[in-house]
Structure formats: structure tokens, C-alpha cells
């Protein structure tokens, strides 16, 4: 995934799994600019991701895994 970080601050990644579980990843301190993040299709179904930075949420990204 390619994403643009508009603010300086701590960046997190929430991944909502098809079984209603949630995984949290912390990327630490991020500065403005384009970032690349790898996503692995480890479970079939619909995955929804969110990238908040300094408590400002990103758009939701939906990934359907077959």
C-alpha cells in the first residue's frame, strides 16, 4: 500500500479481520510524506484498515481476500 502522511506524529495501523478481531500495529514516529506499507493476505474475507496519526483517522481501506 502507498499512503500519504500529512502530519508529524505517532502512526498506528488498525486491521479489522472478517472474524471481528482487530490487530494493532504501531509504526512509531512518522513525518509527512509518502510511505509504503506491505499487507499480507493471511485470512480469507474482508479486511478493513485504518491509519490514524495523532488521533486523526485516515480513510478506511477495504481489502477483499479470496
N, C-alpha and C positions, 0 to 999 in steps of 0.2 A: 504494500500500500504506500502511496505517496500522499503526504499531508502537509499542509502549511500551518506552522505555529505562529500566531500573530503576537503573542505576549511572552515575556520572560517570566519563568516560574516553574514550579514542580509539575511535571506532566505524568498523568496516570492513564491507564487503559483498562476499561471495563469490558469484559466479553460475556454476554448473556447467552447461555447454551440452550439447546432445544429442551433439555430436561429441567429447565428453570433454575439451574445452578448458575453462579456468577463467579468468574475468575477476575482477580485484580492484579495488574502488573504495574509497577512503578518504574518510570524511566528516569527519575531524578530531575535535576535542574535542566531546563531546556531554554534555549534562546530563540528569538524569532528567525524564521527561515523554513525552507523545505526540509522534511525529514522522510526517511524511508523506513517502513516497519514491515517485517515479514509476518504473515499469518499462515498458520498451518491448519489444514482441514483434517482435524483429528476425530470428529464425530459427525455422522450424517444428520442433516436437518438444517434449520435456520439459525444462524448466529447473528447477533446484533452487537455492534461495538460502539463505544463512546470514548472520546479522548478529552477529558476535562483538564484544564490548566488554570491554575489559581482560582479554582471553583467556578470557572466559566465553561459550561459544557460545549462540546462540538456538535455538529450534526451527527445523527445516527447513521451508521453504515451497516447495511444488511448484506450478509453473505449466505447464499444457499449452497449447502454441501450435499452432493449426491452420494 
